[in-house]
Amino acid sequence: MAKMNMLQAVNSALITAMTENEKVMVFGEDVGHFGGVFRATSNLQEKFGKARCFNTPLTEQGIIGFANGLAAQGSTPVAEIQFADYIFPAFDQIVNETAKWRYRSGGQFSCGSLTIRTPYGGGISGGLYHSQSPEAFFAHVPGLKIVVPRNPYQAKGLLLAAIRDDNPVLFMEPKRLYRASVGDVPEHDYTLALGKAEVVQAGSDITLLAWGAQMEVIEKAAAMASQDGISCEIIDLCSILPWDRDTVAASVKKTGRLLINHEAPRTAGFASEIAASIQEACFLHLESPITRVCGLDTPYPLAHEKEYMPDHLKTYEAIKRCVHF
């Protein structure tokens, strides 16, 4: 074990993958010579050479188009989009090519070896173009997997699993945790299952569900609620697509209540899909309406970031309303 922050864990995963498989290539804007804007790819070029870790032009559509071609021809590309906010120029490539290439070719070709890394989310005073959480846009697309780690241990294990998975994976890293989240990470090679939620804390009165950086938020809210005698079950979804309906439904059937917290805007956020699915599965077990605590339906505001964020205080108040419904 070694103490690592999330950036170091991502870097360790990339070194492990590139050492184990010479077909793994890492590229994106500024990832080569100084390790990217967040330094997640530090020293990779020195270790593996410019042919396997290199800078690209500032064109997201070009990055993913190039990555699709590499993946279709047998390489294992790990493409970095510097901020998730700038993934939209590549939306067509991801949705219409990356996700559909296997289906379109009848299984003759695939972009399944492609992993797209991108930092997402707010909390760093980044303003409207460096703070968005666009996971719900891509959750609508069959053929992709979407994974979000909450700590360094998950970041390494899930990233290695994503790189080795036979499907294209969008790996979304909560940037406000890059240096803030520190924990014990195995230095050896290991993977964690994609598509499997983790029950972080058992409870009996209400199920709290989140992913990524918002896990810390619901854990704080649960600690406050425990002072009021409210027992919270806490689940980290880990994967948005596919998402672990069975684990969430089993929890809600036990507690009778569900609160979903995410940083993206409320309208058409992924909480809506979860709420609809769990309502179908658990209708006769529900003691109160499924509750969503989300970001606001506005562009991400720099001056009012604290007001925008679905923080532990908003979540605590929502827990009380839900339990006392």
N, C-alpha and C positions, 0 to 999 in steps of 0.2 A: 504494500500500500504506500501511496505517496499523497501528501496534501497538494491539491490542485484547485485552481479556480476553473470556471467553465471554459475559458479560453484555452487554458493549458490542457484541459481534458479533450477538447476538440482537436488541438494540435497533436496530442498523444494518439488519438484515434487515427488521424491522417497518417502519421508516421507508421503506425502499426499496419494499416491497410496497404500503404505504398511499399513497405518492406516485404509483406506477405505476397503481394500480387504486383508484378512489374507492369501490368496493364492499367493500374490506377494512375490517373493523371489529374492534377489540381490546377485550375486556372480561373481567372476572373480579373477584375479591375484592381491593379496594384498588389495582387497576391504574391508576386514573385520576389522582387528585389528587397522589399522591406516588410513583407508579411501581412499585407492588407491594412485597411484603415484601423482595424481593431487588433492586429497582430496575431490573428488566429493561425496564419500559415507561416509564422516565423521559422526561418532556417530550413524550410522544406526544399527551397531551390538549392541551397548549399549541400544538402544531403543527397538529393536525387537528381540534380541537374536541371538545366533550363528546358530540356525536352519533356520533362514530367511535371514541372511547376513553373508557370509562366504567366506574364501579364497579357491581358487582352485589350483591344480598343474599348472605349467607353460606349458600348452598344449592346444593351441587354438582349435584344433580338438576335444579334450576331453571336453572342456567347452561347445562348441556348440552341440556336440553329447549328452551330459548330459542334456542340455537345451531342445533339441528336445524331449527327453524322458519325461521330466517333463511336457512340454507343451502338448504333446500327451495324457498324463494321467490326465490332468485337472488343473495343477498348472499354475501360471502366472509368468514365469521366466523373469528377466531382467539380461541378461548376459553382462558383460563388457569385451571387448577386449581392452587391455591396450593402444595399439596404432593401428590405422587402418593399418599401414604397416605390422603388424603381424597377420592380419586376413586371409592371404592366406593359411596357413595350415588348416584352417577351411572351405576353399572354397568349397570343396566337400560336406561337411555337410550342408552348407547353400544352395548351388545351387541344389544339388540332393536330399536332404532330407527336410530341412526346407521349401523350396519353393514348393516342389512337393508332400508333404505327403498327403494333402487334395485331390489333383487330383488323386494320385496313389491309394488311398483307396476308391475312389468313394464317398467321403464325410463322410466316417465312422470315420476317424481320421483326426486330424489337428494339426499343430504347430502354429496355428493362434494367440495364446496368447503370443508368444515369442517376446520380444524386445531385440535387440542387440545394446548396446551403444558402441560407439568408438570415440575417438578423432582423428581428421584428419588434414592434411594441414601443411604448413610451417610457416615461419616467426618467429621461435624461436631458430634459429641456431641449429637445431636438426640433420642436415645432412641427408644423403640419406635414412636411415632406421627409421627416426622419423618425416618425413615431407610429405609423399605422400598423394595424393587425389584419392582414388581408386573407386569413386562412379560409374564411367562408366562401370566398370567390372560387377557390380551387376545390373545396369539398363537394362541389356540384359535378365534378368531372370524373366519370368512371375511367379507370386505368391508372390513376395516380394513388400513391400513399402519402399521407401528411403526418409528420411526426414532430412533437414539441417536447424537449427535455426540460426538467425543472431544476436540475442540479448537475454538478460535474460528473458524478457516477453515472447518471442516466445519459449525459451528453456523450460520453465515450462509448458506452455499451449500445446505445440506440444508433449512434452514427455508424459504428462498425456493422451493425445489423442492416442499416439502410444501404450502405455501400455494397453489401453482399446479397441483398435481396434481389430477386429476379423481376422486380417491378420498378419503374421510376418513382423516386421518393423526393418529396419536397420536405427538407429538413429545416425547420424554423427555430432559430435560436433567440431566446429572449435577451436582448442586448443589455438591459439594465441589470441582469445577473452576471454578465460576463466576468466581472471582477468582484462583484459583491457576494456571489455564491461560492463558498469554499468547502471542500470536503475530502474524505478519503477516497481515492480512486486506485484500483489495481493497476500496477504497471504492466501486467501481462495482458494478453489478448482475451477479450470476453465480449459476448453480445447479450442484449436483452430483447425479448420478444416484441415484435411490432404488432400493433393492434390489440394490445392487452393493457387494460387499466390496472392501476395499483390502489388497493385500499390502504391508505396511509395511517388512518386512525379509525378504530371501531367505535360505534356509537349507536344509540337507540332511538333518539327523538327526531333527527333530521339528517338527511344526506346533503353534504356540501360537495359540489363538483366544480373542478377548474382544471387548468393546464398551464404549463410554463410558469411565468413570473407570478401569475395570480394565485398560485398555490400558497405562497407565503401570506398573501392577503387573507385567504379563507382560514388558514391556520391561526392567524392573529384573531380573527373574528370568532373562531371556535373557542379560543382560550377565554375571550371576554364572555361568551355565552355560557361557558362552564361555570363562571362565577354566579350565574343566575340559575344554576341547576339544570341547564340544557345540555344533553349529551349529543354531540355531533359526530356523525360518521363522515370522514374526509376521503375523497377519491380523486386521484390524479388520472385524468383521461389518457395522457401520454400520447396517444395517436388519435388524430381527428378523423382520418380516413385510412382504413376502416376503424370505426370506433366500437368500443366494447359494450354493446347494449346489455349483454347478459349480466355482467358484473354490476352495472348501474341499476338495472331492474331488480336484481336480487336484493340490493341494498335498500331501494325505495320500498319494496314489499315489506321489508323489516321495519323501516322507520316511518313510513307513511307520508314522508315529506321530501321535497327535493328543491334545493337552491342551486342554480347554475350561475357561475361568475366568469365573465370574460371581458377583456379590455376593448375589444372591437365594439362598434356601435350596436345598439340593441336590435334595430330593425333588420331582419334577415340575417342576424348573426347566427353562429352555429348553435347557440343555445336554443334557438327556435326549433331546429331539427331534433335536438335531444328531447326537448319538452314534448313535442308531438309524438315521438316514438315511445317515450316512457308513459305518457298519458294512455296510449293504446295498450301498452303492456301491463300497466299497474292501476288502471282506473278504479277498480273496486277496493284498492288498498290505500288510496290517497286520502289523507285527513285534511288537506288544504290545497289550494291551487299551486301548481309548480311556479316557482319564483325565479325571475332573472334579475341579476345585478350586473349591469353592463356599462360600457362607455356610452356617451351621449350621441345622439344623431346629428352631429355637427362635424365639420372638419376639425382635425385635432388642434386644439388651441394652445399656443405657446404661453400666453399670459394667464390662462385659466386652466393650466394642466392639472392642478390639484382638484379643481372642481370637476373636471372631466373624469378623472380616474375613479373606477369602482373600487374604492378603498375598503379597509377593514371596518371603518365606522358605518359606511353605507350597508355593508354586508351584515354587520351585527344587528343593525336596526331591522333589516329584512328577515333575519333569522327569528327575531322576536315576533314580528308580525305573522310569520308563517306558523310558528309554534302556537301562538295564541289566537289563531284564526277562529 
